[in-house]
Amino acid sequence: MRKVNKIIILIGILSISFAFKEDLFQVSKNLDIFASVYKEVSINYVEDSNPAGLMKTGIDAMLNSLDPYTEYVPESEIENYKLKYVSTQYGGIGAGTLVIDGKLFINEVTEGNPAHKGDVRPGDQIVKINGIEVKDKDRAEVSQLLRGPKGTQVSLVLVRDGAVVNKTLTREEIKQPNVSYSGMLDNQIGYIKLDKFLENSGQEVKDALEKINKQNPKGLILDLRNNGGGILQEAVKIVNLFVDKNVLAVIQKGRNPEKSVNYYTQNIPLAPQTPLIVLVNRGSASASEIVAGALQDLDRAVIVGQISFGKGLVQQTFNLPYNSLVKVTVAKYYTPSGRCIQALDYAHKKKDGTANKFADSTLKPFKTKAGRTVYDGNGIYPDVIVEQDKLSPVTISLITKNLFFDYANNFRKNNKEIGAANKFQLSDVAYTQFVNTVASKNYSYTLNTERLLTTLKEEAEKENKLALVKADIEDLKAKIGQAKKTDLTTHKDEIKRMLETQIISRYYFERGKIEQSFQYDKELIKAKSILANGQQMLAILKGDGTYKNIGSPILKID
């Protein structure tokens, strides 16, 4: 019997070895073909083919056939790559920019950084940076001009209220924290807003949690909304803050056995018993879903919000010659219950290159630690759904036309103080001023109803029925036109909230925007109500308030 087992094992090893050798042969063969094609085209093509550009085009096309997360990063883009995926620090002045009608403006400044200390203001038009005119330069070029080594100077020529203003600023190390806000809310609830999972994010959450713990919170809210993820290991550290040591947090499985890893918590938790709610939405992805999925599977937290993005793929970077690199999807991750929440099937793309979602019929049930049913695929389903508000077309148009931006700048000039950030609301008088301001502006927009009527008219014409319905269509168009004239009144509350966000940033920066938004935040309000009701929270964690079926939670709030 032992001999038979040894033979089976030997056959398995030989099979793997043969398959590996076959893979290596195919790789070597196709590399030779690719190199030969590249060489012949570069040397013999009738026009200048730009060898570097040709190679990048070929690499990009090859990687685009896989998934959007596998990408080539040339040396010229390394710094931007690190800032986006790895580090939260760079040398600069701490200001954001915005292009309006071909002109470059300061959009926002961050508190305590050179732009703020040097009295650079939102609404200032940038004409020159270090003597270089910025007209017609794209955002990437502008960023390169503003950024530089810590301690170096940058000179700005600005236009403010028609007057030329010259500024010389000294660049500093600009830190974009992973935790943008933390503190205590009413009713002794701790709150931590985590925006990304880059370097040191686990430590930042730990530091915030230690401060909150000193105030003996009755509950805690971890806000992962619009957090696109980052480093997997940082997600494990954050899970570990709330669950015991040596608990499985996430499983990584790759085709290459070396890429398959089980990640366990390593430390004693800081808050193993504090009632916990995690907020997610469609913008919560990757590492955010690792944290939310692990805490849900372990019945450690109630998940509130909307279905998350559904990115269950793990990337790793590999250094390439000439200081370039390639980021490759090497594995899928699985939550402790064994589910992968990847939503799009990149292995079976359509002819146009897009990927379909996994059908609901293919999704499989899994069990949490306490026996609740959860499902794989299509993201993390919250235990409590809070429907997300959708902006009206008129509000979207006002945003895209930058009309909030202009009004907020003028409001700041005319109002030195506005009171506490968390209580600020725009008065009806101020809103009327805004309406009067935009009356002469172009913020035209097309409603879906108008598009449908246009389509209806075209189809009726094709079918020779236009004469029968033309009068009705024109009547409907006229009624819709009249209704649009009152949209600034109909959507007043929504538009006011957008205005308030712009205005508050002029006084209290990013922290003020977050505090001011609390009064309208439906997910946050729901989370606080659940934490205030211990019986409801226990019922959810026991399975008396989770899924009846896929995507249909019992608990729902509009």
PyMOL commands that set and color helices and strands:
alter all, ss='L'
color gray80, all
select helices_A, chain A and resi 2-44+51-64+75-85+114-117+139-146+186-188+201-213+232-240+257-259+287-297+346-348+360-362+393-400+403-414+421-423+428-438+448-462+466-485+487-490+492-520+522-531+534-542
alter helices_A, ss='H'
color red, helices_A
select strands_A, chain A and resi 71-73+89-92+95-100+103-109+125-129+132-133+153-160+163-170+172-175+179-185+189-194+219-223+248-253+261-264+276-280+302-305+313-320+324-334+365-367+373-375+384-386+547-549+552-553+555-557
alter strands_A, ss='S'
color yellow, strands_A
deselect
rebuild
show_as cartoon
